[in-house]
Amino acid sequence: MSAAQLPGGPSLPQERRLVTAIPGPKSQELQARKLAAVAAGVGTTLPVYITRAGGGVVEDVDGNSLIDFGSGIAVTNVGNAAELVVERASQQLAAFTHTCFMVTPYEGYVAVAEQLNELTPGDHEKRTALFNSGAEAVENAVKIARAYTKRTAVVVFDHGYHGRTNLTMGMTAKNMPYKQGFGPFAPEVYRVPLAYPYRWLTGAENCAAEAAAQAIDMITKQIGAENVAAIVIEPIQGEGGFIEPAKGFLPAIVEFAKANGIVFVADEIQTGFCRTGQWFACDDEGIVPDLITTAKGIAGGLPLAAVTGRAEIMDAAHAGGLGGTYGGNPVACAAALGSIETMKQLDLNAKAQAIGATMLTRLRAFAEKFDVIGDVRGRGAMIAIELVKPGTKDPNPEATAALAKFCHNEGLLVLTAGTYGNVLRFLPPLVMPQELLVEGLDILENAFAAL
Ligand SMILES: *Cc1c(COP(=O)(O)O)cnc(C)c1O
């Protein structure tokens, strides 16, 4: 099988091919060098060293070709080295690599801002500022909300993930591995319950209303709504385990924020750019955030992030108050424009929806057969399985690790997630050929059968 003209990447054979054990000898050699040269805190999920990638595969130094259900953590939505990303970024690379937008500006930055203002939810007047990483975007959303409201408190949710800088570590829920030993954390960050349907004690049907009431009660009674600058939430939680808040929860929080002059920030860093089958996951319930943070899928793998939102909020920060040396680097901006054009040309929202339909059908059938599967959930090409001890809802991180290992050994790259480490998550590139998607699911079925 081959798909040499695949528009989402270089002409790599679109096939799974194992020629050595995983990892192979050359990867093992490189891993030994890594251990001697790279800080131990920087871990790797699967130490196969990559030489080429595109479409639905990554190829390693030993000549193995693995099916990619990870997209570099929801980044290569358009595929690796996608044609237009390479073309635009290469042209920019040859023209100039950096001036610093805060010193002498260039068109690409403005064009990315225009695209984001148009594509993000809501047709109000918007402004955008560009940064280098998701965490930096979240930090800046908080800065902007504080400048606008002249308040300090930030509300976040159980199971939330917002990054690894000091403020965003504090905003992140899970201790290990993200926070352990790295405190103290920034003050004025408060965590409230999230409507997690599968684990809501009184049942999924009560989840949205009860969780919203509890969250709002905590905000009003423990923090004081008048002190809250921003409520920051992922419309589908990423690292937390692809938790879709029960329907009705997000609109209730948005309404409360609006009624109390609080800036509602949607962190769409993992969910954005066609990943869930829409431009942004907020679109699903018609949520219009005041500010939205984006990164990951924005630029086909080049480092870029953004805060986009209501003009009057975005413009509350004084000139010179926002920015950074590299923010909105011209090569990353060119890549983003190529990436966004690819999403439109290939209708990647439709592709993500098709991937979701294929996956959910198969995985729900697995759930009938394999009693370690507690929940199957997600939207578009952001799908997960939550694993439990059979007959209970007790988290089963051991089974999760064993399944991931089986898949890796068979040449299927999968990622884990979840507060309890018991979620297998699937984030294929949206240009994944259907045959490879099905082959990946076959491997996963074998993994469950072998458990
Ligand atoms: C990955 C992620 C971040 C952090 O982005 P970095 O680019 O790794 O700093 C923040 N929020 C969410 C929802 C994410 O998935």
The ligand as a MOL file (V3000), in Angstrom:
LIG
                    3D

  0  0  0     0  0            999 V3000
M  V30 BEGIN CTAB
M  V30 COUNTS 15 15 0 0 0
M  V30 BEGIN ATOM
M  V30 1 C -0.3270 21.1850 25.9960 0
M  V30 2 C -1.2810 22.0610 26.7040 0
M  V30 3 C -0.8710 23.2540 27.3210 0
M  V30 4 C 0.5880 23.6680 27.3690 0
M  V30 5 O 1.1130 23.8820 26.1030 0
M  V30 6 P 2.7300 23.8800 25.9070 0
M  V30 7 O 2.9120 24.2830 24.4780 0
M  V30 8 O 3.1970 22.5000 26.2070 0
M  V30 9 O 3.2450 24.8910 26.8600 0
M  V30 10 C -1.8300 24.0450 27.9060 0
M  V30 11 N -3.1260 23.7090 27.9070 0
M  V30 12 C -3.5650 22.5760 27.3260 0
M  V30 13 C -5.0220 22.2670 27.3170 0
M  V30 14 C -2.6640 21.7040 26.7120 0
M  V30 15 O -3.0890 20.5690 26.1670 0
M  V30 END ATOM
M  V30 BEGIN BOND
M  V30 1 1 1 2
M  V30 2 1 2 3
M  V30 3 2 2 14
M  V30 4 1 3 4
M  V30 5 2 3 10
M  V30 6 1 4 5
M  V30 7 1 5 6
M  V30 8 2 6 7
M  V30 9 1 6 8
M  V30 10 1 6 9
M  V30 11 1 10 11
M  V30 12 2 11 12
M  V30 13 1 12 13
M  V30 14 1 12 14
M  V30 15 1 14 15
M  V30 END BOND
M  V30 END CTAB
M  END
